[in-house]
Amino acid sequence: MEEQLAELAAQVAAIESKGNLTNTMFAELYYYLTIPLMIIIHAGFLAYEMGASRAKNALSSGVKNILAFAFVIPAFYFFGWWVYWGFPTGFSFSAGPNGISGAEYANSIAWAWGDSAQYMGPNTEDQIDGVFWGAFALFAATTASIFSGAVIERIQTVGFVILAIILGGFSWTLGAAWGWHSDGWLIQQWGVHDFGAAGLVHAIAAFFALGVLINLGPRIGKFNPDGTANDIAGHNLPFTATGLMLIVVGFWGFLMGCLVVGGEAWSWSGNWNTIYGTPSNLSALSFNILMAVGGGIIGAWAFTRDPFWMMSGALAGLISTASGLDIYWPSLTFLIAISAGILLKPAASILENMGIDDAVGAVTVHGTMGVYGMLLLGIFASGYPALGEAAAFSGDAVPTSSVIGQLVGTVVSVLIGFITGYVPSLILKMMGMLRVPEAVEIAGLDTVKVPAQAYPEGIAVSPPAST
């Protein structure tokens, strides 16, 4: 009898082992798929920004976007991941969770390049760490691509790369550590809820761009002596609209990466959670992503009839609802997205009237709509648990979302972005590394900076209509 029981126990253990392996492989594959989907975001930004540039600057804008992607990846590897895991409680490590010391807490992933170095390279025992890192690295790269569009046609390449590294490697990761980490002080103390990172990716990147734009200044010819603005149209609006749609495609991967695939060690255990440990699932995303895209386009079309703003409206719809895509009812998502699409162009005009030349409307689409979405969640989800019980500090009550908490999270996101964008760009400006010379800007950055031509045979011009 004992032998039979022992054999049965061995069989059960073998089945559990196989099940755990299958579950872990599912989680690993899930996050692995988010990475190429998010790379589509960068293909979209590439097309979007090249099309929004004049022909003489098209390749230069593309080069900057490619470099932003390339440089942020190693920046996030060497210090961005460390910032995310090491600083959720702020810059003081005296308040680690469950009573552990700050040094022990900060050593979770990359604080010490001794024992923790195993998580930063090939590891046959726990491969999911590399995949999860890859998904987060693409979040970081997205912030740099958001910033890149605002500053096209006049920023120096080296200065841009330095700023992209700061944004993707530090600014965003600091905000994520504080508000997109279950131990972050913004969640634990204020109940901030930002599922799709409307504030912690989009607003940080946009207000970083605003800080840079103040020092960079407008493109030559953008504003008249009386302060009125001229429209500087890009050379290929169909290319820009297609790029915007590709960004929407990539958002599916971005928002997939905002879900946590069940249980311990990132393994599938039959349930889905947000990064805060609160319940959600792919069904919620399927309903709400599509309703947000549709609503944003409809709102912008109703107000402008302009295809550029219609496709930007799709992004505005997503970003304005991103904080609550995990919990909103689809009809509410649709209404919020419509309102965002309607507000988009007027908000961009206000910024332009302030003398800010945001070439693609990035500050408005990602910043204004990110703030709008963060604050609306405080209204519509007030009282909702900001954390799952298991994610709260031991012995502490679970915090809940509120208007005040969302306002605090919004202000922190705006300040992180603006300060870390304004100060470094001011230093670069003083060093002569921020803006290209006037003659270069007039001639076109492709002519001077890029050893290739976007249209070597010239751009075809349609003949005038016959009368």
ABEGO torsion letter per residue (X at the ends): XAAAAAAAAAAAAAAAAAAAAAAAAAAAAAAAAAAAAAAAAAAAAAAAAAAABBAAAAAAAAAAAAAAAAAAAAAAAAAAAAAAAAAAAEABAAABBGGBBAAAAAAAAAABABAAAAAABBBAABAAAAAAAAAAAAAAAAAAAAAAAAABGABBAAAAAAAAAAAAAAAAAAAAAAAABAABAAAAAAGBBBAAGAAAAAAAAAAAAAAAAAAAEBBBGABBAAGBBBBBBBABAAAAAAAAAAAAAAAAAAAAAABBBEBBGGBBAGBBBBAAGBBBBAAAAAAAAAAAAAAAAAAAAAAAGBAAAAAAAAAAAAAAAAAAAAABBAAAAAAAAAAAAAAAAAAAAAAAAAGBBBAAGAAAAAAAAAAAAAAAAAAAABGBBABBAAABBBGBBBBBBBAAAAAAAAAAAAAAAAAAAAAAAAAAAAAGAABBBAAAAAAEAAAAABABBABAAEBBBBBBBBX
